[in-house]
Structure formats: structure tokens, C-alpha cells
Amino acid sequence: MSGCNLVIRFNKPQNFSSYMQSKGRARAKTGNVLFVVLSDEKDFEEYSKNKEEYNNYETMEKVEKLNLFFVLFLLKI
């Protein structure tokens, strides 16, 4: 599956590791992951909670990349 550039998930990842695994499956440099959330509009509270959780995952991913960059930078010194 080295040429995969799109992953579509119809179920919510249970945790950050599962989220990162899904993103990692889109191995192509231009790869994307699409999470489809199917929900009743009247369940806005749960939608808001899930949206916040995804935002947290994205923030954690950015922090993880910054930490890796920082470690690699320190190793070059």
C-alpha cells in the first residue's frame, strides 16, 4: 500500500494512537485522512465534544513533531 494517498474512516478513533495509525496509513507525501462523523444534528453536545477531541489530537500531533525536531536538532550539536 505504499501509494495510498487517501484514508476514509467512518468510525471515531478510540484514542490518539488510533488517530495517528489512521493518518499513517496514508503514506504518500500528499496523503490525507478523512474522518466522517455521522450524527443527528440534535446531538450537538456530543458533536462538540468529538470536535474538541479531534482538535486535541491535531495539537498533540504538532507537539510530537516539534519534540522530534528539537531532539534531532540537539543530536546534531
N, CA, C and O atoms as CSV, one atom per row, in Angstrom:
chain,resi,resn,atom,element,x,y,z
A,1,MET,N,N,0.811,-1.200,0.000
A,1,MET,CA,C,0.000,0.000,0.000
A,1,MET,C,C,0.854,1.262,0.000
A,1,MET,O,O,0.425,2.280,0.543
A,2,SER,N,N,2.005,1.233,-0.569
A,2,SER,CA,C,2.901,2.379,-0.499
A,2,SER,C,C,2.368,3.601,-1.246
A,2,SER,O,O,2.786,4.721,-0.950
A,3,GLY,N,N,1.460,3.422,-2.202
A,3,GLY,CA,C,0.945,4.547,-2.962
A,3,GLY,C,C,-0.355,5.127,-2.427
A,3,GLY,O,O,-0.967,5.969,-3.085
A,4,CYS,N,N,-0.787,4.700,-1.259
A,4,CYS,CA,C,-2.055,5.160,-0.704
A,4,CYS,C,C,-1.995,6.652,-0.382
A,4,CYS,O,O,-1.083,7.104,0.311
A,5,ASN,N,N,-2.966,7.416,-0.885
A,5,ASN,CA,C,-2.961,8.849,-0.596
A,5,ASN,C,C,-4.266,9.336,0.026
A,5,ASN,O,O,-4.444,10.539,0.219
A,6,LEU,N,N,-5.182,8.419,0.343
A,6,LEU,CA,C,-6.427,8.820,0.992
A,6,LEU,C,C,-6.943,7.681,1.856
A,6,LEU,O,O,-7.061,6.544,1.399
A,7,VAL,N,N,-7.245,7.992,3.093
A,7,VAL,CA,C,-7.854,7.041,4.019
A,7,VAL,C,C,-9.140,7.680,4.520
A,7,VAL,O,O,-9.137,8.826,4.968
A,8,ILE,N,N,-10.235,6.940,4.445
A,8,ILE,CA,C,-11.524,7.433,4.942
A,8,ILE,C,C,-11.964,6.514,6.075
A,8,ILE,O,O,-12.081,5.302,5.894
A,9,ARG,N,N,-12.203,7.094,7.228
A,9,ARG,CA,C,-12.695,6.341,8.388
A,9,ARG,C,C,-14.119,6.758,8.678
A,9,ARG,O,O,-14.442,7.946,8.701
A,10,PHE,N,N,-14.974,5.763,8.901
A,10,PHE,CA,C,-16.369,6.032,9.234
A,10,PHE,C,C,-16.646,5.840,10.717
A,10,PHE,O,O,-17.774,6.032,11.172
A,11,ASN,N,N,-15.634,5.466,11.463
A,11,ASN,CA,C,-15.810,5.339,12.909
A,11,ASN,C,C,-14.762,6.200,13.608
A,11,ASN,O,O,-13.676,6.433,13.077
A,12,LYS,N,N,-15.098,6.658,14.778
A,12,LYS,CA,C,-14.236,7.552,15.540
A,12,LYS,C,C,-13.056,6.774,16.124
A,12,LYS,O,O,-13.253,5.709,16.710
A,13,PRO,N,N,-11.836,7.288,15.974
A,13,PRO,CA,C,-10.701,6.626,16.640
A,13,PRO,C,C,-10.913,6.652,18.154
A,13,PRO,O,O,-11.385,7.646,18.704
A,14,GLN,N,N,-10.566,5.570,18.810
A,14,GLN,CA,C,-10.801,5.466,20.249
A,14,GLN,C,C,-9.797,6.252,21.084
A,14,GLN,O,O,-10.074,6.602,22.231
A,15,ASN,N,N,-8.610,6.534,20.493
A,15,ASN,CA,C,-7.580,7.250,21.242
A,15,ASN,C,C,-6.585,7.886,20.271
A,15,ASN,O,O,-6.714,7.741,19.056
A,16,PHE,N,N,-5.597,8.589,20.813
A,16,PHE,CA,C,-4.622,9.285,19.991
A,16,PHE,C,C,-3.812,8.311,19.128
A,16,PHE,O,O,-3.523,8.608,17.969
A,17,SER,N,N,-3.448,7.158,19.681
A,17,SER,CA,C,-2.681,6.166,18.917
A,17,SER,C,C,-3.452,5.694,17.692
A,17,SER,O,O,-2.892,5.570,16.603
A,18,SER,N,N,-4.733,5.433,17.877
A,18,SER,CA,C,-5.578,5.001,16.764
A,18,SER,C,C,-5.696,6.101,15.708
A,18,SER,O,O,-5.690,5.824,14.509
A,19,TYR,N,N,-5.804,7.348,16.164
A,19,TYR,CA,C,-5.849,8.505,15.261
A,19,TYR,C,C,-4.571,8.573,14.425
A,19,TYR,O,O,-4.630,8.752,13.209
A,20,MET,N,N,-3.416,8.429,15.083
A,20,MET,CA,C,-2.137,8.508,14.379
A,20,MET,C,C,-1.958,7.335,13.420
A,20,MET,O,O,-1.385,7.502,12.344
A,21,GLN,N,N,-2.436,6.158,13.794
A,21,GLN,CA,C,-2.367,4.996,12.906
A,21,GLN,C,C,-3.147,5.261,11.631
A,21,GLN,O,O,-2.688,4.931,10.537
A,22,SER,N,N,-4.317,5.851,11.766
A,22,SER,CA,C,-5.142,6.159,10.596
A,22,SER,C,C,-4.408,7.128,9.673
A,22,SER,O,O,-4.385,6.946,8.455
A,23,LYS,N,N,-3.809,8.156,10.265
A,23,LYS,CA,C,-3.077,9.129,9.457
A,23,LYS,C,C,-1.854,8.486,8.811
A,23,LYS,O,O,-1.488,8.833,7.688
A,24,GLY,N,N,-1.227,7.554,9.514
A,24,GLY,CA,C,-0.041,6.888,8.983
A,24,GLY,C,C,-0.341,5.971,7.813
A,24,GLY,O,O,0.553,5.672,7.021
A,25,ARG,N,N,-1.566,5.525,7.690
A,25,ARG,CA,C,-1.926,4.643,6.567
A,25,ARG,C,C,-1.890,5.380,5.228
A,25,ARG,O,O,-1.690,4.759,4.184
A,26,ALA,N,N,-2.080,6.678,5.255
A,26,ALA,CA,C,-1.966,7.485,4.038
A,26,ALA,C,C,-0.484,7.839,3.870
A,26,ALA,O,O,-0.050,8.933,4.229
A,27,ARG,N,N,0.270,6.907,3.325
A,27,ARG,CA,C,1.724,7.014,3.295
A,27,ARG,C,C,2.274,7.964,2.237
A,27,ARG,O,O,3.395,8.453,2.372
A,28,ALA,N,N,1.516,8.226,1.209
A,28,ALA,CA,C,2.011,9.103,0.152
A,28,ALA,C,C,2.278,10.495,0.730
A,28,ALA,O,O,1.621,10.915,1.683
A,29,LYS,N,N,3.243,11.201,0.151
A,29,LYS,CA,C,3.596,12.531,0.661
A,29,LYS,C,C,2.399,13.477,0.650
A,29,LYS,O,O,2.309,14.369,1.493
A,30,THR,N,N,1.495,13.295,-0.280
A,30,THR,CA,C,0.306,14.142,-0.357
A,30,THR,C,C,-0.899,13.450,0.275
A,30,THR,O,O,-2.044,13.798,-0.016
A,31,GLY,N,N,-0.639,12.471,1.141
A,31,GLY,CA,C,-1.711,11.682,1.745
A,31,GLY,C,C,-2.600,12.482,2.676
A,31,GLY,O,O,-2.153,13.407,3.353
A,32,ASN,N,N,-3.865,12.105,2.694
A,32,ASN,CA,C,-4.852,12.747,3.554
A,32,ASN,C,C,-5.696,11.699,4.247
A,32,ASN,O,O,-5.873,10.587,3.750
A,33,VAL,N,N,-6.209,12.072,5.398
A,33,VAL,CA,C,-7.140,11.216,6.121
A,33,VAL,C,C,-8.420,12.001,6.310
A,33,VAL,O,O,-8.390,13.170,6.693
A,34,LEU,N,N,-9.541,11.362,6.043
A,34,LEU,CA,C,-10.843,11.990,6.201
A,34,LEU,C,C,-11.625,11.194,7.236
A,34,LEU,O,O,-11.831,9.990,7.078
A,35,PHE,N,N,-12.057,11.866,8.290
A,35,PHE,CA,C,-12.892,11.232,9.299
A,35,PHE,C,C,-14.317,11.693,9.060
A,35,PHE,O,O,-14.606,12.889,9.117
A,36,VAL,N,N,-15.204,10.753,8.793
A,36,VAL,CA,C,-16.610,11.064,8.549
A,36,VAL,C,C,-17.378,10.811,9.835
A,36,VAL,O,O,-17.366,9.703,10.372
A,37,VAL,N,N,-18.042,11.839,10.320
A,37,VAL,CA,C,-18.829,11.704,11.542
A,37,VAL,C,C,-20.304,11.788,11.168
A,37,VAL,O,O,-20.768,12.817,10.675
A,38,LEU,N,N,-21.032,10.714,11.400
A,38,LEU,CA,C,-22.461,10.685,11.115
A,38,LEU,C,C,-23.191,10.810,12.440
A,38,LEU,O,O,-23.005,9.992,13.341
A,39,SER,N,N,-24.011,11.822,12.553
A,39,SER,CA,C,-24.685,12.069,13.826
A,39,SER,C,C,-25.949,12.886,13.591
A,39,SER,O,O,-26.062,13.617,12.607
A,40,ASP,N,N,-26.889,12.748,14.507
A,40,ASP,CA,C,-28.068,13.605,14.454
A,40,ASP,C,C,-27.664,15.023,14.824
A,40,ASP,O,O,-26.837,15.231,15.712
A,41,GLU,N,N,-28.242,15.982,14.147
A,41,GLU,CA,C,-27.925,17.368,14.475
A,41,GLU,C,C,-28.394,17.735,15.878
A,41,GLU,O,O,-27.850,18.659,16.484
A,42,LYS,N,N,-29.379,17.040,16.398
A,42,LYS,CA,C,-29.866,17.364,17.739
A,42,LYS,C,C,-28.869,16.933,18.818
A,42,LYS,O,O,-28.988,17.336,19.975
A,43,ASP,N,N,-27.897,16.120,18.438
A,43,ASP,CA,C,-26.878,15.670,19.379
A,43,ASP,C,C,-25.645,16.576,19.276
A,43,ASP,O,O,-24.521,16.097,19.131
A,44,PHE,N,N,-25.869,17.865,19.353
A,44,PHE,CA,C,-24.818,18.853,19.156
A,44,PHE,C,C,-23.753,18.789,20.252
A,44,PHE,O,O,-22.578,19.040,19.988
A,45,GLU,N,N,-24.151,18.459,21.461
A,45,GLU,CA,C,-23.190,18.391,22.571
A,45,GLU,C,C,-22.124,17.322,22.311
A,45,GLU,O,O,-20.935,17.560,22.523
A,46,GLU,N,N,-22.559,16.140,21.848
A,46,GLU,CA,C,-21.600,15.076,21.551
A,46,GLU,C,C,-20.731,15.462,20.358
A,46,GLU,O,O,-19.529,15.200,20.359
A,47,TYR,N,N,-21.328,16.082,19.339
A,47,TYR,CA,C,-20.550,16.551,18.186
A,47,TYR,C,C,-19.472,17.529,18.641
A,47,TYR,O,O,-18.326,17.429,18.204
A,48,SER,N,N,-19.824,18.473,19.511
A,48,SER,CA,C,-18.863,19.462,20.005
A,48,SER,C,C,-17.734,18.785,20.776
A,48,SER,O,O,-16.570,19.165,20.648
A,49,LYS,N,N,-18.084,17.788,21.570
A,49,LYS,CA,C,-17.081,17.054,22.341
A,49,LYS,C,C,-16.121,16.326,21.396
A,49,LYS,O,O,-14.907,16.360,21.594
A,50,ASN,N,N,-16.668,15.668,20.368
A,50,ASN,CA,C,-15.830,14.953,19.406
A,50,ASN,C,C,-14.944,15.913,18.618
A,50,ASN,O,O,-13.783,15.611,18.346
A,51,LYS,N,N,-15.492,17.066,18.255
A,51,LYS,CA,C,-14.709,18.071,17.520
A,51,LYS,C,C,-13.534,18.541,18.375
A,51,LYS,O,O,-12.415,18.678,17.881
A,52,GLU,N,N,-13.791,18.783,19.638
A,52,GLU,CA,C,-12.730,19.214,20.554
A,52,GLU,C,C,-11.666,18.119,20.698
A,52,GLU,O,O,-10.471,18.408,20.766
A,53,GLU,N,N,-12.111,16.873,20.745
A,53,GLU,CA,C,-11.172,15.755,20.853
A,53,GLU,C,C,-10.263,15.685,19.621
A,53,GLU,O,O,-9.055,15.488,19.755
A,54,TYR,N,N,-10.839,15.845,18.421
A,54,TYR,CA,C,-10.031,15.846,17.196
A,54,TYR,C,C,-9.042,17.015,17.201
A,54,TYR,O,O,-7.886,16.860,16.806
A,55,ASN,N,N,-9.502,18.177,17.648
A,55,ASN,CA,C,-8.598,19.324,17.736
A,55,ASN,C,C,-7.441,19.026,18.686
A,55,ASN,O,O,-6.298,19.390,18.410
A,56,ASN,N,N,-7.736,18.369,19.797
A,56,ASN,CA,C,-6.684,17.985,20.733
A,56,ASN,C,C,-5.706,17.012,20.090
A,56,ASN,O,O,-4.496,17.130,20.288
A,57,TYR,N,N,-6.213,16.054,19.325
A,57,TYR,CA,C,-5.337,15.102,18.630
A,57,TYR,C,C,-4.400,15.837,17.671
A,57,TYR,O,O,-3.206,15.546,17.608
A,58,GLU,N,N,-4.955,16.787,16.930
A,58,GLU,CA,C,-4.124,17.538,15.982
A,58,GLU,C,C,-3.053,18.343,16.712
A,58,GLU,O,O,-1.918,18.437,16.245
A,59,THR,N,N,-3.412,18.918,17.848
A,59,THR,CA,C,-2.432,19.661,18.644
A,59,THR,C,C,-1.353,18.720,19.170
A,59,THR,O,O,-0.167,19.046,19.130
A,60,MET,N,N,-1.764,17.552,19.662
A,60,MET,CA,C,-0.793,16.573,20.163
A,60,MET,C,C,0.155,16.136,19.052
A,60,MET,O,O,1.349,15.952,19.292
A,61,GLU,N,N,-0.366,15.968,17.843
A,61,GLU,CA,C,0.466,15.570,16.714
A,61,GLU,C,C,1.514,16.654,16.418
A,61,GLU,O,O,2.677,16.339,16.167
A,62,LYS,N,N,1.103,17.924,16.447
A,62,LYS,CA,C,2.039,19.023,16.197
A,62,LYS,C,C,3.121,19.075,17.269
A,62,LYS,O,O,4.296,19.273,16.961
A,63,VAL,N,N,2.725,18.896,18.526
A,63,VAL,CA,C,3.697,18.902,19.625
A,63,VAL,C,C,4.683,17.753,19.469
A,63,VAL,O,O,5.882,17.914,19.696
A,64,GLU,N,N,4.167,16.594,19.081
A,64,GLU,CA,C,5.021,15.429,18.889
A,64,GLU,C,C,6.053,15.701,17.794
A,64,GLU,O,O,7.223,15.349,17.946
A,65,LYS,N,N,5.631,16.319,16.702
A,65,LYS,CA,C,6.560,16.649,15.616
A,65,LYS,C,C,7.595,17.674,16.063
A,65,LYS,O,O,8.769,17.568,15.706
A,66,LEU,N,N,7.165,18.669,16.847
A,66,LEU,CA,C,8.107,19.674,17.359
A,66,LEU,C,C,9.128,19.032,18.291
A,66,LEU,O,O,10.311,19.366,18.237
A,67,ASN,N,N,8.684,18.120,19.141
A,67,ASN,CA,C,9.600,17.431,20.045
A,67,ASN,C,C,10.628,16.629,19.267
A,67,ASN,O,O,11.809,16.635,19.613
A,68,LEU,N,N,10.196,15.944,18.223
A,68,LEU,CA,C,11.113,15.168,17.392
A,68,LEU,C,C,12.120,16.092,16.723
A,68,LEU,O,O,13.314,15.792,16.696
A,69,PHE,N,N,11.654,17.206,16.187
A,69,PHE,CA,C,12.539,18.177,15.553
A,69,PHE,C,C,13.576,18.687,16.557
A,69,PHE,O,O,14.758,18.800,16.231
A,70,PHE,N,N,13.132,18.991,17.770
A,70,PHE,CA,C,14.014,19.509,18.808
A,70,PHE,C,C,15.069,18.474,19.185
A,70,PHE,O,O,16.239,18.825,19.338
A,71,VAL,N,N,14.687,17.216,19.338
A,71,VAL,CA,C,15.632,16.148,19.677
A,71,VAL,C,C,16.644,15.999,18.562
A,71,VAL,O,O,17.841,15.902,18.832
A,72,LEU,N,N,16.199,15.978,17.317
A,72,LEU,CA,C,17.121,15.838,16.188
A,72,LEU,C,C,18.083,17.022,16.137
A,72,LEU,O,O,19.264,16.854,15.831
A,73,PHE,N,N,17.582,18.204,16.432
A,73,PHE,CA,C,18.421,19.403,16.462
A,73,PHE,C,C,19.502,19.265,17.530
A,73,PHE,O,O,20.666,19.580,17.285
A,74,LEU,N,N,19.117,18.796,18.707
A,74,LEU,CA,C,20.074,18.635,19.800
A,74,LEU,C,C,21.130,17.564,19.484
A,74,LEU,O,O,22.289,17.698,19.879
A,75,LEU,N,N,20.733,16.522,18.786
A,75,LEU,CA,C,21.667,15.471,18.440
A,75,LEU,C,C,22.726,15.948,17.452
A,75,LEU,O,O,23.829,15.402,17.421
A,76,LYS,N,N,22.412,16.944,16.658
A,76,LYS,CA,C,23.373,17.481,15.685
A,76,LYS,C,C,24.410,18.363,16.361
A,76,LYS,O,O,25.463,18.624,15.779
A,77,ILE,N,N,24.138,18.827,17.572
A,77,ILE,CA,C,25.078,19.718,18.271
A,77,ILE,C,C,26.232,18.930,18.842
A,77,ILE,O,O,27.125,19.505,19.464
